[in-house]
Amino acid sequence: MEISPILKSLRKNPVAALLIAAQVALTLAILANVLFIVSDRIATMSMPSGIDEPNVFTFASQDIGEGRNPIDGTLADLDAVRAIPGVIAAATQIGIPMGQSGWQTGVTLKAEEKVEGPERLAALYMVDERMLDVYGMQLLEGRTFNAEEVIAWKTGDQPKPPVVILNKALSQKLFPDGSALGRMINITGDPGEPAQQVVGVVDTIASPWPRSQNPDRVVFVPFRPSGSTNFIVRTEPGELDRVMAAIEEALFKVDRNRIVDGIRDFKTTRARAFEGDRAMAVLLAAIALALLAVTAFGIVGQVSFWVTQRTKQIGTRRALGARRSDILRYFQLENALIVLLGIAVGCTLAMAINGALVKYLSFGALPLSWLPIGALVVLVLGQLAVLGPALRATRIAPAIATRTA
Amino acid sequence: MSGKRTFPTGRLRRLMWGNTATNASRERATPTSEDMTTYYLKLALLALKRTPALSSLMVLAIALGLATAMTAFTVLYRMSNNPIPQKSDVLYAVQLDAWSPERPFDRTDNLPPDQLTHGDSRRLMALDDGYRKTGMWRSSVVVVPENTKVRPRNAPTRIVAPDFFAMFDAPFLHGQAWTAEQEARAERVVVISRELAERVFNKSDVVGDRIYLDDEQFQIVGVLDTWKLIPLFYDVTNNVLNETEDVFLPFSVGTGKEKAFHGSVNCWQPPGEGFKGLIDSECIMTQFWVELPDRGARERYQALLDAYVAEQRKAGRFKRPDNQRVVAVMPWLEQNEVIPRDTRMFVGIGAAFLLVCLLNATGLLLAKFLRKSGEIGLRRALGASKREVFNQHLVESGLIGACGAIAGLILTWSGLLAIRALIPEYQEIAQLDIWLFAGLFATALIGAVAAGAYPAWRACQVMPASQLKAH
């Protein structure tokens, strides 16, 4: 099949073809950006928390008035929670992965060092000697806290413990060349001589703010939050719902003068953290589908008209010996040429749109690999769209050439 | 031309009648534009009916593009809402920069911190400058109902000075704000929302009644009617889609009773021990607003802030260059990037999609109009002017746009429904109002006519003679 007659015919009536090319260009430009953003959001949403997600829930307990001793009260509460059948471990906590509230502090290695920039920030998690059981995570190096190291903590106390545990991400950030074990760091955020010794390193665990500049760096300190505080509970597999339902009564048995609320399984915590990302991914995916449909049906409608317009011409060609496959190929090739023009413009346009998103809205740069993917999609889409009208064109009888004026 | 291009006689007669009528009336008098529009509309309707598949394709494309763009724009528009139009030019957020001498609070634009220390709020409130002003923070108290069967619950609380209510036009249903004297004496007085009053007392007129908050008795001095501020601009460190608080306590009481800071507490150096250490530290955790009725007041207040900072410098604070300022409501919302980046991106993508749909409509209209070249040629031969043919096709495009608008309205409504389902806190944001509704129709009509202009121009270029010859 020769390309030149197609080009000649396109040049004779360029506007309709250019309209399709423009549509394809914009479609590709939007599609590449939308696919990139959707895949980026899906990657964000599937970020690991590092904890035993299906079997963990959290809640808040608040004492009303100044009735009971906060430290003894919390110990009694913990005993009551741990006594519920199906509970593996329970602790009071500050900082739950993806929980979106907690503490953040600057970490330094030398007295004269200042915390410059967000890369030295770490989430601060308060945990007790049961930390591995509570989160369901792995110790990579060293040890966890001893029961003797864990002290009660109330709002307003400053976190200056002698020993700390790092997660893998923070350990690698601070000590890229070697083990963090035994090293001294300063987690007070205050200039000063490092006074906290690293006694252990645990595996991946997310920070409370997965959408922030610090999604994964955590330092653990041996404190047991007391009084009005948050709890984390890990249950045997399959026992989560039952334990969640029983928690309120168990705590009311210890003390009635309290509020227990925010009882939430980790699945909900995760969903809340990524609500905006999920919404964007769903909406953009819907737009991408609608966009492809509009462009495809637009091509169907316009090519159908071309087939009608060229009925006589096609009939003549058939009468002069062109096969049905020649007619089909003509329309397919013509579409491919138009779409290729669209792709050429569309790639530039895609980079321009992404450039605007990067410049004005601080979005990530579009990886170039999305362009060939988008191009392939619109090329296949164009070929599929043209198939129906083109097949209709092949059914035009040669005799039609003789019938009309 | 194709031999298939014949008209049913009825339709042909109607078209010819149309043209002859036009010619006849031209001889008598100029036809009114209304007559012509009605006539064009009739023709356009006929044309729509004749190519149902192509027409509905265009309507659907326009509707989809419109719905995407409008859904996105609705969210942007509602998020950009001026929450307090009557006072947005006289209410100012106060910003001071007592941040670390080592590094700026804001690395990119060197903006001052977004909050004040508790101490700065206290001292600015104590100045005798004659302006309405309030330091504040969000907290939470436990509301203990009289009825012991109802379990105690946390209530969102804001700690404010008495000027707060007049400054932000808080709608009092009963009673009023506490007095400056009550504030100074840290009296246990409280203003609560109508919703809380009805939940606890089953009625709203509870002024003078007592309510237990965190195990202590407070006297209710005022009840606020339902109060919506979208976005909740006076505290951007919390979720700006929060509802207004249920409990308002005096600043002196909140400070004395050590009500926790629910929002961001941001420190560049560690605070002292406990609540007292925190409120006397350099940590920022309070918002501060002032009402400045005119430009003169604004200048005087700026001078007053400059003097305050100079005086504090003598005490060894404010080691950074002068960076104190007041910011009005709308610039404040912009500065704090209250509109999520995703929303802006969504609007951009929606607009680009609408453009694709309009290009699509242009292509399809071109096909549709040129498909009936025979008919156009006939009409031209029978005396219809180029302008008449052009206008008629523009009307046809507009009619498609109008149909697209109606379908688009339904789709926009579904889109907003989807957003409310995906993001529950957007209940008030993802809502159409009359202006958006009007904007949707205007966009559809303008878009469709713009899309139809070139095809209509091509249609009116059809030569009458050649078409006659073809038949």
Interface residues (C-beta under 8 A of the other chain):
Chain A: V15 A16 L19 I20 A22 Q23 L26 T27 A29 I30 N33 V34 I37 Q62 I64 G65 E66 K114 E116 G117 T155 G156 D157 Q158 T188 G189 D190 I259 D261 E275 G276 R278 A279 M280 V282 L283 L284 A286 I287 A290 L291 A293 V294 T295 F297 G298 G301 Q302 S304 F305 W306 T308 Q309 T311 K312 I353 A356 L357 Y360 L361 S362 F363 R403 T404 A405
Chain B: M1 S2 G3 A53 L54 L57 L60 A61 L64 G65 T68 E102 R103 R107 V142 V144 R151 P152 R153 N154 D214 D215 A260 C267 Q269 P270 P271 E273 G274 F275 G277 L278 P340 R341 D342 R344 M345 F346 G348 I349 G350 A352 F353 L355 V356 C357 L359 N360 T362 G363 L364 L366 A367 K368 L370 R371 A418 I419 L422 I423 Y454 R458 A470
